[in-house]
């Protein structure tokens, strides 16, 4: 149970440390004094997502801290600079884990819960709290199993969707693969053919250059050798006519010999005879590979092999998807059978419990001023779902008329009292916070509701925010919320009131700011009657 709450920079609260006690405590204050800050603090301490309206005005130290101290547990929430941190006993936890864990210790009721009571799922959730511990454990197992069932259904739907999508392409993939499987070549073979073509092109070019060079040097007509012969003849004639010997002829012979060596070297460079058939086959092979690439929409030969592999993978994936689909269908059917068994147990437990439950709620309603109220339960069969095989429906009539669904037949004040009656089935040894559960009631009815809160407080810690003096007077402890106006700011403070001050506070709740003697007497009677 809650022992202390510490709050820093939340709304108009700068720094408050409030101690709480067992039993029944009320929180009162004028409208706008800041009573809602307490609920906001509890919500933050339980891990609820923060709202901008929660935060205070300390812009220099924009850091909100809420700490909920229980007997053997501490929840701490720190918010600053758009960051949120949650701790349980100084160990960091996610908000989701925080919410789940703190819900074991706290139950908060607000006017929203009155609206929730009218929702279809509310009746089932609340009624199942009244089942035996054994059956509540079965309900928990059922919910866990149902989530597993939903997860399997989701995966199965994904597999079916993927399989249906792939099946639309299957025939085309098989057709393409069948054609591609007829393509038999390796990249090594392609590289060899390309080499032959490249080499043949080089050989042709080399032959042409060599033959042209030899023709210039030794061909018919004005070749280099022919011209050298002519020059040699002219030199010999010149020497004979002048009777003068020179070494020009020897030099010319050296040049002649060198030209002949060049011709010999060129002739050695001539390529061997080309295999025209081999070249043609290589060219045809390379052209065929190019046509295949165009046919299958790829750029390179390697991509042909990649596409073939992808087609094989796609068809193999279809087989795998079919196997996985069958596996998930089998698992889904198995989970469904398990769900049905647990749902049957829950159905039997609900059928046995419903009349007793309805009788207890009807009795509480009559105690709280609805003397002719009729409260019944209807177990409405549904297809197996998160509730089981039926959904609970609360039926109500305030005046012994024909019962109807609670959402249509109960007023706001009646809903408030029915909601309070249902709280008896919430866990003991927890802290229950009521944020104006008394909306729509007053006078004697409020007093009767206060008695019911007092009974709940026998084995729970009850903290109620109220505007009603009858409820305020019934509590063992009384906290007031005050808005204090300082020189340059306004802050909210909480403090306990006792004795004469408490009498005056209750009297103000009766008559307003101007307290009359009659209101004081009435407040004293209320507090004396309740023994406070």
Buried (B, 14 or more C-beta within 10 A) or exposed (E): BBBEBBBBBBBBBBEBEBEBBBBBBBBBBBEEBBBBBBBBBBBBBBBBEBEEEBBBEBEEEBBBBBBBBBEEBBBBBBBBEEEBEBBBEEEEBEBEEBBEBBBEBBBBBBBEBBEBBBEEEBBBEBBBBBBEEEBBEBBEEBBEBBEBBEEBBEBBEBBBEBBEEBEEBEEEBBEBBEEBEEBEBEEEEBEEBBEBBEBBEEBEEEBEEBBEBBEBBBBEEEBBBBEBEEBBEEBEEEBEEEEEEEEBBEEBEEEBEEBBEBBEEBEEEEBEEBEEEEBEEBBEBBEEBEEBBEEBEBEEBEBBBEBBEEBBEBBEBBEEBBEBBEBBBEBBEEBBEBBEEBBEBBBEBBEEBBEEBBEBBBEBBBBBBBEEBBBBBBBEEEEBBEBBBBBBBBBBBBEEEEBEBBBEBBEEBBBBBBBBBBBBBBEEEBBBBBBBBBBBBEEEBBBBBBBBBBBBBEEBBBBBBBBBBBBBBBBBBBBBBEBEEEEEEEBBBBEBBEEEEBBBBBBBBBBEEEBEEEBBEBBBEBBEEBEB
